[in-house]
Amino acid sequence: MAINITEKAPQSPPGFKRVLSFWDLMFYGIVIIQPTAPLPSFGIVNSVSRGHAVSAILLAMVAMILTAYSYGKMARAYPTAGSAYTFVGRELHPNLGLLTGWSIALDYVLNPTIGVIWCSKAAINIVPLPFIVWAGFFAVAFGFVNLMGIRMNARTNTFLTIGIFTVLIAFFVAGASYLFHLGGVSAFFSSLPFYNPSTFAWNRLRAGTSIAVLTYMGFDSISTLSEDVKDPQRNIMLATVSLCLFTGVLGGLEVYAGQLIWPDFNTYPDLDTAFVSVAGRAAGPWMFYTMNFTLLIATVGSSIGAQLGAVRLLYAMGRDNVISRRFFGVLEPLRNTPRNNILLTSTLMLVGAIFLSYQLGAELLNYGAFVAFMGVNLSSAKRSLLVDVSRSVITKAITVAVPFAGFLVCLYIWWSLSPMAKIAGTAWLIIGFAYCTIRTNMFRIRLELVSSPDQD
């Protein structure tokens, strides 16, 4: 028998109120993604694309806007889910949903892992201890925070985001002053960050774009707030698409400034912390250390949250007994936290930081994310074609074409990942399929996948 996903009618808690506006959703999404999102991967994207990081950011934005449309549409259909494996499992096929969940697990675990890598590199700029010492420190620190059940509240996140914007404004001012003294007003304008005929290669731009997608990770978090929103039919989709557009435009400006200030992509002291060096060139040591500290704090916060997301996903799947309930589906009684999952992910983060580069970790993360994105796009296209019947032919054609275009763009970028990332990611999916086959006795045992990591 095929795996079945039990559908339950969404139920609102007592006293539930829809209070969030479009702008509330936008600010929430900005806090999740962070306005510095493209900066940790700036050096790698610029190097891989051979000086075309701006174009890579903007091409990735197109893929994410199309996918954001699909997430918004599926959040309408399943307003309590907010999870790609739920969308795919209910709309396409339960087995595909389970495979999507397996790929998301790779995404979720690697997100805090590359956070450990980047934080360790940034910390070395402050206190030059060996990389493994800092990696061990951050892996343990992130796990400890989640073991204690400590979460940053909304006010802390708000102050952090405002502080980051302040540093970015200072960087833009310092960068403008540097460029003006370098070449006057004309130094502000150049087409080379978009297209440099001496270094352009389409395959390199595609490869850079496949990494630049990391900038937008977290845009789908808006879909988890469907039950809290005024007019969710309009605002969820509008906010999700607008967030991707805002992130792309702001990120494009940041990267454009960085390329003007440091045009030679082959001379960064360290690819992983290249933007910190750019900031130092623009305004000297004070900006170097200010940007380094700002990105370090932002990455610490996002990595702790990313580990929590991985822990919640593993707990949800364990609770459903898709993976071992005895290990993954239990809570530590004192603080009500999934201790086993936290200890496991912290160990994996440290091992991954030792054996993976930031670039390979990011590409593997995007491998899992793109599998999910393609599944959600296909789910949205299928729903528009077969379920949404009360529409004109033209409207239906548009609502089918947009997510299908998102699927094709995501497929194209996914195929542009490095061979090593595709081999490792495909091996992970094969392991997942083999596990699913064994776990269900050749798909004769029915599994009830009712949990979502966003529902705990």
C-alpha positions as a Markdown table, in Angstrom:
| # | Residue | x | y | z |
|---|---|---|---|---|
| 1 | Met | 0.0 | 0.0 | 0.0 |
| 2 | Ala | 1.2 | 3.5 | -0.7 |
| 3 | Ile | 2.1 | 5.9 | 2.1 |
| 4 | Asn | -0.8 | 8.0 | 3.1 |
| 5 | Ile | -0.8 | 11.5 | 4.5 |
| 6 | Thr | -3.8 | 12.0 | 6.7 |
| 7 | Glu | -5.6 | 15.2 | 6.0 |
| 8 | Lys | -7.2 | 17.0 | 8.9 |
| 9 | Ala | -9.3 | 20.1 | 8.7 |
| 10 | Pro | -7.4 | 23.1 | 10.1 |
| 11 | Gln | -8.5 | 24.1 | 13.6 |
| 12 | Ser | -7.9 | 27.5 | 15.1 |
| 13 | Pro | -7.1 | 27.7 | 18.8 |
| 14 | Pro | -9.6 | 29.3 | 21.2 |
| 15 | Gly | -9.6 | 33.1 | 21.1 |
| 16 | Phe | -7.6 | 33.1 | 17.9 |
| 17 | Lys | -7.4 | 36.4 | 16.1 |
| 18 | Arg | -6.1 | 37.5 | 12.7 |
| 19 | Val | -4.0 | 40.5 | 13.6 |
| 20 | Leu | -0.9 | 40.6 | 11.3 |
| 21 | Ser | -0.9 | 43.0 | 8.4 |
| 22 | Phe | 1.1 | 42.8 | 5.2 |
| 23 | Trp | 3.8 | 45.0 | 6.7 |
| 24 | Asp | 4.0 | 42.8 | 9.8 |
| 25 | Leu | 4.7 | 39.9 | 7.5 |
| 26 | Met | 7.3 | 41.8 | 5.6 |
| 27 | Phe | 9.2 | 42.8 | 8.8 |
| 28 | Tyr | 9.0 | 39.3 | 10.1 |
| 29 | Gly | 10.5 | 38.0 | 6.9 |
| 30 | Ile | 13.3 | 40.6 | 6.8 |
| 31 | Val | 14.2 | 39.6 | 10.4 |
| 32 | Ile | 14.3 | 35.9 | 9.4 |
| 33 | Ile | 16.4 | 36.4 | 6.3 |
| 34 | Gln | 18.5 | 39.3 | 7.6 |
| 35 | Pro | 19.4 | 42.3 | 5.4 |
| 36 | Thr | 23.0 | 41.0 | 5.3 |
| 37 | Ala | 22.0 | 37.7 | 3.7 |
| 38 | Pro | 24.2 | 37.8 | 0.6 |
| 39 | Leu | 27.3 | 39.0 | 2.3 |
| 40 | Pro | 28.7 | 35.8 | 3.9 |
| 41 | Ser | 28.7 | 34.1 | 0.5 |
| 42 | Phe | 29.8 | 37.2 | -1.5 |
| 43 | Gly | 33.3 | 36.1 | -2.1 |
| 44 | Ile | 32.4 | 32.6 | -3.2 |
| 45 | Val | 29.6 | 33.7 | -5.5 |
| 46 | Asn | 31.8 | 36.5 | -7.1 |
| 47 | Ser | 34.7 | 34.1 | -7.6 |
| 48 | Val | 32.6 | 31.3 | -9.0 |
| 49 | Ser | 30.7 | 33.7 | -11.4 |
| 50 | Arg | 34.0 | 35.4 | -12.3 |
| 51 | Gly | 32.9 | 38.9 | -11.1 |
| 52 | His | 29.2 | 38.6 | -11.8 |
| 53 | Ala | 27.8 | 38.3 | -8.3 |
| 54 | Val | 25.1 | 41.0 | -8.9 |
| 55 | Ser | 23.8 | 39.2 | -11.9 |
| 56 | Ala | 23.8 | 35.9 | -10.0 |
| 57 | Ile | 21.8 | 37.5 | -7.1 |
| 58 | Leu | 19.2 | 38.9 | -9.6 |
| 59 | Leu | 18.9 | 35.7 | -11.5 |
| 60 | Ala | 18.4 | 33.8 | -8.3 |
| 61 | Met | 15.7 | 36.4 | -7.4 |
| 62 | Val | 13.7 | 35.4 | -10.4 |
| 63 | Ala | 13.6 | 31.8 | -9.4 |
| 64 | Met | 12.7 | 32.7 | -5.8 |
| 65 | Ile | 9.9 | 35.1 | -6.8 |
| 66 | Leu | 8.3 | 32.4 | -9.0 |
| 67 | Thr | 8.7 | 29.8 | -6.2 |
| 68 | Ala | 7.4 | 32.3 | -3.6 |
| 69 | Tyr | 4.2 | 32.5 | -5.7 |
| 70 | Ser | 3.8 | 28.8 | -5.4 |
| 71 | Tyr | 4.5 | 28.8 | -1.6 |
| 72 | Gly | 1.8 | 31.5 | -1.2 |
| 73 | Lys | -0.7 | 29.5 | -3.2 |
| 74 | Met | -0.1 | 26.3 | -1.3 |
| 75 | Ala | -0.3 | 28.1 | 2.0 |
| 76 | Arg | -3.8 | 29.1 | 1.0 |
| 77 | Ala | -4.7 | 25.4 | 0.5 |
| 78 | Tyr | -2.9 | 24.2 | 3.6 |
| 79 | Pro | -2.8 | 27.1 | 6.0 |
| 80 | Thr | -1.5 | 25.2 | 9.0 |
| 81 | Ala | 1.2 | 23.3 | 7.3 |
| 82 | Gly | 4.0 | 25.7 | 6.1 |
| 83 | Ser | 6.1 | 22.8 | 5.0 |
| 84 | Ala | 7.2 | 21.7 | 1.6 |
| 85 | Tyr | 7.0 | 18.0 | 2.4 |
| 86 | Thr | 3.4 | 18.5 | 3.5 |
| 87 | Phe | 2.5 | 20.4 | 0.3 |
| 88 | Val | 4.1 | 17.9 | -2.0 |
| 89 | Gly | 2.8 | 14.8 | -0.1 |
| 90 | Arg | -0.8 | 16.0 | -0.1 |
| 91 | Glu | -0.9 | 17.5 | -3.5 |
| 92 | Leu | 1.3 | 15.2 | -5.6 |
| 93 | His | 2.0 | 11.8 | -3.9 |
| 94 | Pro | 2.8 | 10.7 | -0.3 |
| 95 | Asn | 6.1 | 9.0 | -1.4 |
| 96 | Leu | 7.2 | 12.2 | -3.2 |
| 97 | Gly | 6.3 | 14.1 | 0.0 |
| 98 | Leu | 8.5 | 11.8 | 2.1 |
| 99 | Leu | 11.4 | 12.1 | -0.4 |
| 100 | Thr | 10.9 | 15.9 | -0.2 |
| 101 | Gly | 11.1 | 15.7 | 3.6 |
| 102 | Trp | 14.3 | 13.7 | 3.4 |
| 103 | Ser | 15.9 | 16.4 | 1.1 |
| 104 | Ile | 14.7 | 19.1 | 3.5 |
| 105 | Ala | 16.5 | 17.3 | 6.3 |
| 106 | Leu | 19.8 | 17.8 | 4.4 |
| 107 | Asp | 18.9 | 21.5 | 3.9 |
| 108 | Tyr | 18.1 | 22.0 | 7.6 |
| 109 | Val | 21.2 | 20.3 | 9.0 |
| 110 | Leu | 23.6 | 22.0 | 6.6 |
| 111 | Asn | 22.3 | 25.5 | 7.3 |
| 112 | Pro | 23.7 | 25.7 | 10.8 |
| 113 | Thr | 26.8 | 23.7 | 9.6 |
| 114 | Ile | 27.8 | 26.4 | 7.2 |
| 115 | Gly | 27.0 | 28.9 | 9.9 |
| 116 | Val | 29.6 | 27.2 | 12.1 |
| 117 | Ile | 32.1 | 27.4 | 9.3 |
| 118 | Trp | 31.5 | 31.1 | 8.6 |
| 119 | Cys | 31.4 | 32.1 | 12.3 |
| 120 | Ser | 34.7 | 30.3 | 12.9 |
| 121 | Lys | 36.4 | 32.2 | 10.0 |
| 122 | Ala | 35.0 | 35.5 | 11.3 |
| 123 | Ala | 36.1 | 34.8 | 14.8 |
| 124 | Ile | 39.7 | 34.0 | 13.6 |
| 125 | Asn | 39.7 | 37.7 | 12.3 |
| 126 | Ile | 39.3 | 38.7 | 16.0 |
| 127 | Val | 41.2 | 36.1 | 17.9 |
| 128 | Pro | 43.4 | 33.9 | 15.7 |
| 129 | Leu | 42.9 | 30.5 | 17.3 |
| 130 | Pro | 42.9 | 27.4 | 15.1 |
| 131 | Phe | 39.8 | 26.8 | 13.0 |
| 132 | Ile | 38.9 | 23.6 | 14.8 |
| 133 | Val | 38.9 | 25.3 | 18.2 |
| 134 | Trp | 36.4 | 27.9 | 17.0 |
| 135 | Ala | 34.3 | 25.3 | 15.1 |
| 136 | Gly | 34.0 | 23.3 | 18.3 |
| 137 | Phe | 33.1 | 26.3 | 20.3 |
| 138 | Phe | 30.3 | 27.4 | 18.0 |
| 139 | Ala | 28.9 | 23.9 | 17.5 |
| 140 | Val | 28.7 | 23.5 | 21.3 |
| 141 | Ala | 27.4 | 27.0 | 21.9 |
| 142 | Phe | 24.6 | 26.7 | 19.4 |
| 143 | Gly | 23.6 | 23.3 | 20.8 |
| 144 | Phe | 23.8 | 24.6 | 24.4 |
| 145 | Val | 21.4 | 27.5 | 23.6 |
| 146 | Asn | 18.9 | 25.2 | 22.1 |
| 147 | Leu | 19.3 | 22.6 | 24.9 |
| 148 | Met | 18.4 | 25.4 | 27.4 |
| 149 | Gly | 15.4 | 26.3 | 25.3 |
| 150 | Ile | 16.7 | 29.9 | 25.0 |
| 151 | Arg | 15.1 | 31.8 | 22.1 |
| 152 | Met | 15.7 | 35.3 | 21.0 |
| 153 | Asn | 12.4 | 37.2 | 21.5 |
| 154 | Ala | 10.8 | 39.5 | 18.9 |
| 155 | Arg | 12.2 | 42.7 | 20.6 |
| 156 | Thr | 15.8 | 41.3 | 20.5 |
| 157 | Asn | 15.4 | 40.4 | 16.8 |
| 158 | Thr | 14.0 | 43.8 | 16.1 |
| 159 | Phe | 17.0 | 45.6 | 17.7 |
| 160 | Leu | 19.4 | 43.3 | 16.0 |
| 161 | Thr | 17.9 | 44.0 | 12.6 |
| 162 | Ile | 17.9 | 47.8 | 13.2 |
| 163 | Gly | 21.6 | 47.5 | 14.2 |
| 164 | Ile | 22.4 | 45.6 | 11.1 |
| 165 | Phe | 20.7 | 48.3 | 8.9 |
| 166 | Thr | 22.7 | 51.0 | 10.7 |
| 167 | Val | 26.0 | 49.2 | 9.9 |
| 168 | Leu | 24.9 | 48.8 | 6.3 |
| 169 | Ile | 24.1 | 52.5 | 6.0 |
| 170 | Ala | 27.5 | 53.3 | 7.5 |
| 171 | Phe | 29.1 | 51.0 | 4.9 |
| 172 | Phe | 27.2 | 52.6 | 2.0 |
| 173 | Val | 28.3 | 56.1 | 3.2 |
| 174 | Ala | 31.9 | 55.0 | 3.6 |
| 175 | Gly | 31.8 | 53.1 | 0.3 |
| 176 | Ala | 30.4 | 56.2 | -1.5 |
| 177 | Ser | 33.1 | 58.4 | 0.0 |
| 178 | Tyr | 35.8 | 55.9 | -1.1 |
| 179 | Leu | 34.5 | 55.6 | -4.6 |
| 180 | Phe | 34.1 | 59.4 | -5.0 |
| 181 | His | 37.7 | 60.0 | -3.9 |
| 182 | Leu | 38.8 | 57.3 | -6.3 |
| 183 | Gly | 37.1 | 58.5 | -9.4 |
| 184 | Gly | 34.4 | 61.1 | -8.7 |
| 185 | Val | 30.7 | 60.6 | -9.5 |
| 186 | Ser | 31.5 | 58.4 | -12.5 |
| 187 | Ala | 33.0 | 55.8 | -10.1 |
| 188 | Phe | 29.4 | 55.0 | -8.8 |
| 189 | Phe | 28.3 | 53.7 | -12.2 |
| 190 | Ser | 29.6 | 50.6 | -14.0 |
| 191 | Ser | 28.1 | 47.8 | -16.1 |
| 192 | Leu | 30.9 | 45.5 | -15.3 |
| 193 | Pro | 29.3 | 44.0 | -12.1 |
| 194 | Phe | 26.4 | 43.0 | -14.4 |
| 195 | Tyr | 28.4 | 42.0 | -17.5 |
| 196 | Asn | 32.1 | 42.0 | -18.0 |
| 197 | Pro | 32.9 | 40.7 | -21.5 |
| 198 | Ser | 36.5 | 39.8 | -20.5 |
| 199 | Thr | 35.4 | 37.3 | -17.8 |
| 200 | Phe | 31.8 | 36.4 | -18.6 |
| 201 | Ala | 31.0 | 32.7 | -19.1 |
| 202 | Trp | 27.4 | 31.6 | -19.0 |
| 203 | Asn | 28.2 | 28.3 | -17.2 |
| 204 | Arg | 30.1 | 30.2 | -14.5 |
| 205 | Leu | 27.2 | 32.6 | -14.0 |
| 206 | Arg | 24.8 | 29.6 | -13.7 |
| 207 | Ala | 27.1 | 28.1 | -11.1 |
| 208 | Gly | 27.3 | 31.3 | -9.2 |
| 209 | Thr | 23.5 | 31.6 | -9.3 |
| 210 | Ser | 23.1 | 28.2 | -7.8 |
| 211 | Ile | 25.0 | 29.4 | -4.7 |
| 212 | Ala | 23.5 | 32.9 | -4.6 |
| 213 | Val | 20.1 | 31.3 | -3.9 |
| 214 | Leu | 21.4 | 30.9 | -0.4 |
| 215 | Thr | 20.6 | 34.7 | 0.0 |
| 216 | Tyr | 16.9 | 34.0 | 0.0 |
| 217 | Met | 16.7 | 31.0 | 2.3 |
| 218 | Gly | 13.9 | 31.5 | 4.9 |
| 219 | Phe | 11.5 | 33.4 | 2.6 |
| 220 | Asp | 9.0 | 30.5 | 3.0 |
| 221 | Ser | 8.8 | 31.3 | 6.8 |
| 222 | Ile | 6.0 | 33.7 | 6.0 |
| 223 | Ser | 3.7 | 30.8 | 5.0 |
| 224 | Thr | 3.8 | 29.5 | 8.5 |
| 225 | Leu | 1.8 | 32.5 | 9.8 |
| 226 | Ser | -1.3 | 31.9 | 7.6 |
| 227 | Glu | -3.6 | 31.6 | 10.6 |
| 228 | Asp | -2.5 | 34.9 | 12.1 |
| 229 | Val | -2.9 | 37.1 | 9.1 |
| 230 | Lys | -5.6 | 39.5 | 8.0 |
| 231 | Asp | -6.8 | 38.5 | 4.6 |
| 232 | Pro | -4.4 | 35.6 | 4.2 |
| 233 | Gln | -5.7 | 34.9 | 0.6 |
| 234 | Arg | -4.0 | 38.2 | -0.4 |
| 235 | Asn | -1.3 | 39.0 | 2.1 |
| 236 | Ile | 0.6 | 35.7 | 2.4 |
| 237 | Met | 1.4 | 35.5 | -1.3 |
| 238 | Leu | 2.0 | 39.3 | -1.7 |
| 239 | Ala | 4.3 | 39.4 | 1.3 |
| 240 | Thr | 6.3 | 36.3 | 0.2 |
| 241 | Val | 6.8 | 37.6 | -3.3 |
| 242 | Ser | 7.6 | 41.1 | -2.0 |
| 243 | Leu | 10.1 | 39.8 | 0.5 |
| 244 | Cys | 12.1 | 38.0 | -2.3 |
| 245 | Leu | 12.0 | 41.2 | -4.4 |
| 246 | Phe | 13.2 | 43.4 | -1.4 |
| 247 | Thr | 15.9 | 40.9 | -0.5 |
| 248 | Gly | 17.1 | 40.8 | -4.1 |
| 249 | Val | 17.2 | 44.5 | -4.6 |
| 250 | Leu | 18.9 | 45.3 | -1.3 |
| 251 | Gly | 21.3 | 42.4 | -1.8 |
| 252 | Gly | 22.1 | 43.5 | -5.3 |
| 253 | Leu | 23.0 | 47.0 | -4.1 |
| 254 | Glu | 25.2 | 45.6 | -1.4 |
| 255 | Val | 27.0 | 43.3 | -3.8 |
| 256 | Tyr | 27.2 | 46.0 | -6.5 |
| 257 | Ala | 29.0 | 48.3 | -4.0 |
| 258 | Gly | 31.3 | 45.5 | -3.0 |
| 259 | Gln | 32.3 | 44.8 | -6.5 |
| 260 | Leu | 33.0 | 48.5 | -7.3 |
| 261 | Ile | 35.1 | 48.8 | -4.2 |
| 262 | Trp | 37.1 | 45.6 | -4.8 |
| 263 | Pro | 36.7 | 44.8 | -8.5 |
| 264 | Asp | 39.3 | 42.0 | -8.7 |
| 265 | Phe | 37.6 | 38.8 | -7.5 |
| 266 | Asn | 40.8 | 36.8 | -7.6 |
| 267 | Thr | 42.6 | 38.8 | -4.8 |
| 268 | Tyr | 40.4 | 38.4 | -1.7 |
| 269 | Pro | 42.5 | 37.4 | 1.4 |
| 270 | Asp | 39.8 | 34.8 | 2.3 |
| 271 | Leu | 36.8 | 34.0 | 0.0 |
| 272 | Asp | 34.6 | 33.1 | 3.0 |
| 273 | Thr | 35.0 | 36.5 | 4.6 |
| 274 | Ala | 35.6 | 38.6 | 1.5 |
| 275 | Phe | 33.0 | 41.2 | 2.2 |
| 276 | Val | 34.7 | 42.0 | 5.5 |
| 277 | Ser | 37.8 | 42.8 | 3.6 |
| 278 | Val | 35.8 | 45.0 | 1.2 |
| 279 | Ala | 34.4 | 46.9 | 4.1 |
| 280 | Gly | 38.0 | 47.4 | 5.4 |
| 281 | Arg | 39.2 | 48.7 | 2.1 |
| 282 | Ala | 36.3 | 51.2 | 2.0 |
| 283 | Ala | 36.8 | 52.7 | 5.5 |
| 284 | Gly | 39.8 | 51.2 | 7.2 |
| 285 | Pro | 40.2 | 48.8 | 10.2 |
| 286 | Trp | 37.2 | 50.2 | 12.2 |
| 287 | Met | 34.8 | 49.2 | 9.4 |
| 288 | Phe | 36.6 | 45.9 | 8.9 |
| 289 | Tyr | 36.0 | 44.9 | 12.5 |
| 290 | Thr | 32.5 | 46.5 | 12.7 |
| 291 | Met | 31.3 | 44.6 | 9.6 |
| 292 | Asn | 33.1 | 41.4 | 10.8 |
| 293 | Phe | 31.4 | 41.6 | 14.2 |
| 294 | Thr | 28.0 | 42.5 | 12.7 |
| 295 | Leu | 28.0 | 39.6 | 10.3 |
| 296 | Leu | 29.3 | 37.3 | 13.0 |
| 297 | Ile | 26.4 | 38.2 | 15.4 |
| 298 | Ala | 23.8 | 37.9 | 12.5 |
| 299 | Thr | 25.2 | 34.5 | 11.5 |
| 300 | Val | 25.2 | 33.3 | 15.1 |
| 301 | Gly | 21.5 | 34.2 | 15.5 |
| 302 | Ser | 20.5 | 32.7 | 12.2 |
| 303 | Ser | 22.5 | 29.5 | 12.8 |
| 304 | Ile | 20.9 | 29.0 | 16.2 |
| 305 | Gly | 17.5 | 29.3 | 14.6 |
| 306 | Ala | 18.5 | 27.0 | 11.7 |
| 307 | Gln | 19.6 | 24.3 | 14.2 |
| 308 | Leu | 16.3 | 24.7 | 16.0 |
| 309 | Gly | 14.5 | 24.2 | 12.6 |
| 310 | Ala | 16.5 | 21.0 | 12.0 |
| 311 | Val | 15.7 | 19.8 | 15.5 |
| 312 | Arg | 12.0 | 20.4 | 15.0 |
| 313 | Leu | 11.9 | 18.7 | 11.6 |
| 314 | Leu | 13.6 | 15.6 | 13.0 |
| 315 | Tyr | 11.3 | 15.6 | 16.1 |
| 316 | Ala | 8.2 | 15.9 | 13.9 |
| 317 | Met | 9.3 | 13.0 | 11.7 |
| 318 | Gly | 10.3 | 11.0 | 14.7 |
| 319 | Arg | 7.0 | 11.6 | 16.4 |
| 320 | Asp | 5.3 | 10.3 | 13.3 |
| 321 | Asn | 7.6 | 7.3 | 13.5 |
| 322 | Val | 8.9 | 8.0 | 10.0 |
| 323 | Ile | 12.3 | 7.8 | 11.6 |
| 324 | Ser | 13.0 | 6.2 | 15.0 |
| 325 | Arg | 10.5 | 7.5 | 17.5 |
| 326 | Arg | 12.6 | 6.2 | 20.4 |
| 327 | Phe | 15.5 | 8.4 | 19.4 |
| 328 | Phe | 14.1 | 11.4 | 17.4 |
| 329 | Gly | 10.5 | 11.6 | 18.8 |
| 330 | Val | 11.3 | 12.1 | 22.6 |
| 331 | Leu | 11.5 | 15.3 | 24.7 |
| 332 | Glu | 13.8 | 15.9 | 27.6 |
| 333 | Pro | 11.3 | 16.3 | 30.5 |
| 334 | Leu | 12.9 | 19.2 | 32.4 |
| 335 | Arg | 13.0 | 21.7 | 29.6 |
| 336 | Asn | 10.7 | 20.0 | 27.1 |
| 337 | Thr | 13.4 | 20.0 | 24.4 |
| 338 | Pro | 14.3 | 17.2 | 21.9 |
| 339 | Arg | 17.7 | 16.6 | 23.5 |
| 340 | Asn | 18.8 | 13.7 | 21.3 |
| 341 | Asn | 18.2 | 15.7 | 18.2 |
| 342 | Ile | 20.1 | 18.7 | 19.5 |
| 343 | Leu | 23.1 | 16.6 | 20.4 |
| 344 | Leu | 23.0 | 14.8 | 17.1 |
| 345 | Thr | 22.8 | 17.9 | 15.0 |
| 346 | Ser | 25.6 | 19.6 | 17.0 |
| 347 | Thr | 27.8 | 16.7 | 16.4 |
| 348 | Leu | 27.0 | 16.7 | 12.7 |
| 349 | Met | 27.6 | 20.5 | 12.5 |
| 350 | Leu | 31.1 | 20.0 | 14.0 |
| 351 | Val | 32.0 | 17.1 | 11.7 |
| 352 | Gly | 30.6 | 19.0 | 8.7 |
| 353 | Ala | 32.6 | 22.1 | 9.6 |
| 354 | Ile | 35.8 | 20.0 | 9.7 |
| 355 | Phe | 35.3 | 18.1 | 6.5 |
| 356 | Leu | 33.3 | 20.5 | 4.3 |
| 357 | Ser | 34.1 | 23.9 | 2.8 |
| 358 | Tyr | 31.6 | 26.7 | 3.0 |
| 359 | Gln | 31.1 | 26.5 | -0.7 |
| 360 | Leu | 30.3 | 22.8 | -0.8 |
| 361 | Gly | 28.2 | 23.0 | 2.3 |
| 362 | Ala | 26.1 | 25.8 | 0.7 |
| 363 | Glu | 25.7 | 23.9 | -2.6 |
| 364 | Leu | 24.6 | 20.8 | -0.8 |
| 365 | Leu | 22.1 | 22.9 | 1.2 |
| 366 | Asn | 20.8 | 24.4 | -2.0 |
| 367 | Tyr | 20.5 | 20.9 | -3.6 |
| 368 | Gly | 18.0 | 19.9 | -0.9 |
| 369 | Ala | 16.3 | 23.2 | -1.1 |
| 370 | Phe | 15.8 | 23.1 | -4.8 |
| 371 | Val | 14.3 | 19.6 | -4.6 |
| 372 | Ala | 11.7 | 21.1 | -2.3 |
| 373 | Phe | 11.2 | 24.2 | -4.4 |
| 374 | Met | 10.6 | 22.1 | -7.5 |
| 375 | Gly | 8.1 | 19.9 | -5.7 |
| 376 | Val | 6.2 | 22.9 | -4.4 |
| 377 | Asn | 6.1 | 24.5 | -7.8 |
| 378 | Leu | 4.8 | 21.3 | -9.4 |
| 379 | Ser | 2.2 | 21.0 | -6.5 |
| 380 | Ser | 1.0 | 24.6 | -7.2 |
| 381 | Ala | 0.8 | 24.0 | -11.0 |
| 382 | Lys | -1.2 | 20.8 | -10.5 |
| 383 | Arg | -3.6 | 22.4 | -8.0 |
| 384 | Ser | -4.2 | 25.3 | -10.5 |
| 385 | Leu | -4.8 | 22.9 | -13.3 |
| 386 | Leu | -7.0 | 20.3 | -11.6 |
| 387 | Val | -8.5 | 21.8 | -8.4 |
| 388 | Asp | -9.1 | 25.5 | -9.0 |
| 389 | Val | -11.9 | 25.2 | -11.5 |
| 390 | Ser | -13.8 | 28.4 | -11.0 |
| 391 | Arg | -11.5 | 30.5 | -13.2 |
| 392 | Ser | -11.4 | 31.7 | -16.7 |
| 393 | Val | -9.2 | 30.0 | -19.2 |
| 394 | Ile | -6.8 | 32.9 | -19.4 |
| 395 | Thr | -6.5 | 33.1 | -15.6 |
| 396 | Lys | -6.0 | 29.3 | -15.3 |
| 397 | Ala | -3.4 | 29.4 | -17.9 |
| 398 | Ile | -1.4 | 32.1 | -16.0 |
| 399 | Thr | -1.8 | 30.4 | -12.7 |
| 400 | Val | -0.5 | 27.1 | -14.2 |
| 401 | Ala | 2.3 | 28.8 | -16.2 |
| 402 | Val | 3.8 | 30.8 | -13.3 |
| 403 | Pro | 4.6 | 27.8 | -11.0 |
| 404 | Phe | 5.6 | 25.6 | -14.0 |
| 405 | Ala | 8.0 | 28.3 | -15.0 |
| 406 | Gly | 9.3 | 28.4 | -11.4 |
| 407 | Phe | 9.9 | 24.6 | -11.7 |
| 408 | Leu | 11.8 | 24.9 | -14.9 |
| 409 | Val | 14.0 | 27.8 | -13.6 |
| 410 | Cys | 14.7 | 25.9 | -10.3 |
| 411 | Leu | 15.5 | 22.8 | -12.3 |
| 412 | Tyr | 17.9 | 24.7 | -14.5 |
| 413 | Ile | 19.7 | 26.3 | -11.6 |
| 414 | Trp | 19.7 | 23.0 | -9.6 |
| 415 | Trp | 21.4 | 21.4 | -12.6 |
| 416 | Ser | 24.1 | 24.1 | -12.4 |
| 417 | Leu | 25.3 | 22.9 | -9.0 |
| 418 | Ser | 28.8 | 21.5 | -8.9 |
| 419 | Pro | 29.2 | 17.8 | -9.8 |
| 420 | Met | 30.4 | 17.0 | -6.3 |
| 421 | Ala | 27.3 | 18.6 | -4.8 |
| 422 | Lys | 25.0 | 16.7 | -7.2 |
| 423 | Ile | 26.7 | 13.4 | -6.6 |
| 424 | Ala | 26.6 | 13.9 | -2.8 |
| 425 | Gly | 23.0 | 15.2 | -2.8 |
| 426 | Thr | 21.8 | 12.4 | -5.1 |
| 427 | Ala | 23.4 | 9.8 | -2.9 |
| 428 | Trp | 21.5 | 11.3 | 0.1 |
| 429 | Leu | 18.2 | 11.0 | -1.9 |
| 430 | Ile | 19.1 | 7.4 | -2.8 |
| 431 | Ile | 19.7 | 6.6 | 0.9 |
| 432 | Gly | 16.4 | 8.2 | 1.7 |
| 433 | Phe | 14.5 | 6.2 | -0.9 |
| 434 | Ala | 16.2 | 3.0 | 0.3 |
| 435 | Tyr | 15.3 | 3.8 | 3.9 |
| 436 | Cys | 11.7 | 4.5 | 2.8 |
| 437 | Thr | 11.5 | 1.2 | 0.9 |
| 438 | Ile | 12.8 | -0.8 | 3.9 |
| 439 | Arg | 10.7 | 1.2 | 6.5 |
| 440 | Thr | 7.5 | 0.6 | 4.6 |
| 441 | Asn | 8.2 | -3.0 | 3.6 |
| 442 | Met | 8.3 | -2.2 | -0.1 |
| 443 | Phe | 5.6 | 0.4 | 0.4 |
| 444 | Arg | 3.1 | -2.1 | 1.9 |
| 445 | Ile | 3.0 | -0.4 | 5.3 |
| 446 | Arg | 1.0 | 2.7 | 5.6 |
| 447 | Leu | 2.7 | 5.7 | 7.4 |
| 448 | Glu | 0.7 | 8.6 | 8.7 |
| 449 | Leu | 2.7 | 11.8 | 8.0 |
| 450 | Val | 0.7 | 14.3 | 9.9 |
| 451 | Ser | 3.3 | 16.5 | 11.6 |
| 452 | Ser | 4.9 | 19.6 | 10.4 |
| 453 | Pro | 8.0 | 21.2 | 12.0 |
| 454 | Asp | 6.1 | 24.4 | 12.2 |
| 455 | Gln | 3.2 | 23.0 | 14.2 |
| 456 | Asp | 5.0 | 22.1 | 17.5 |
